[in-house]
């Protein structure tokens, strides 16, 4: 006899446990929770998952998750088309949008180059980025990729691909967080923030 | 524009976030994970949830989750029918089964009496427990309920209901965990383990 008294329960627990960060115990808790609620709760969860996966569209321009062929951001006539922020995934778009500091467009790579995980440039949306930059006469590309070896490799690869093109490339500033004490900042961040110091002009946007 | 670039994504995130212990950030991570996997992954998760909720059966005898009218445990001819272990929910059954120390049957109350949460004896499977004890000529009832005020109330309620019946009632032993140092054991547990001391007979099953 299996650990679970019901095959149906076991199947659901195993399916939940395949999600990242969810172990068997949590999966069982979720399944038992659904069993305590009415049928509608389970049906709306189940159907939402299936419908999302089947009907989702990726924006043909920036690869953002979208319900339409062109996402809301790319469709928006008020956004500057001459500046593109390159990010790893959709969560980064949401984080930057929340700051309200960026009015250009995005390009979602869908990952970073990682030979260890078998992710090569061809697995990412880099070709479409290059084409887009050349076709849409983009003036500035902001690289907002993670500060890992993989992120750095990806930045360098994009930089190389764009060499000789008439486009300026920048990377978001890394440094000590606003409000952080210097003594608690890690050495690498503090070191970089000194190397990448900027001229102080009275207020300095701080 | 909503925080999410897609209504489909938003719906799924909201549905995931209704599960216990899953916030909006985790829900988004789960949804994006599913989008990265193939359609089959989402369909098997979604369908497993819906199918489980629609087709699940509760054992007509012990209220265990089951695929059939009588659960595997109640069906098993090798289990003693004269002894019933009363537990709060199915996870307790799994925990006790894992010990391999119990060969009787279970009865799942589906909760404990809690006037604060509006849970009265009528909301629990207590009547069916009493009937079962009288009809099946059960000789011993083991109460394995939580050591909370609600658990204690429930134990006492069942004890009162069974008074005058020819059935012995016991509760599982509470005490210092095997391998635990006395100095790190909480006072209540240590105090109870002294009050409920048992005669030492050489090995004492330790």
Interface residues (C-beta under 8 A of the other chain):
Chain A: X1 X3 X4 X5 X6 X7 X8 X9 X11 X12 X15 X16 X18 X19 X20 X21 X22 X26 X28 X29 X30 X31 X32 X33 X34 X35 X39 X41 X42 X43 X44 X45 X46 X47 X48 X49 X50 X51 X52 X53 X54 X55 X56 X57 X59 X64 X65 X66 X67 X71 X72 X73 X89 X90 X91 X93 X94 X97 X98
Chain B: X1 X3 X4 X5 X6 X7 X8 X9 X11 X12 X15 X16 X18 X19 X20 X21 X22 X26 X28 X29 X30 X31 X32 X33 X34 X35 X39 X41 X42 X43 X44 X45 X46 X47 X48 X49 X50 X51 X52 X53 X54 X55 X56 X57 X59 X64 X65 X66 X67 X71 X72 X73 X89 X90 X91 X93 X94 X97 X98
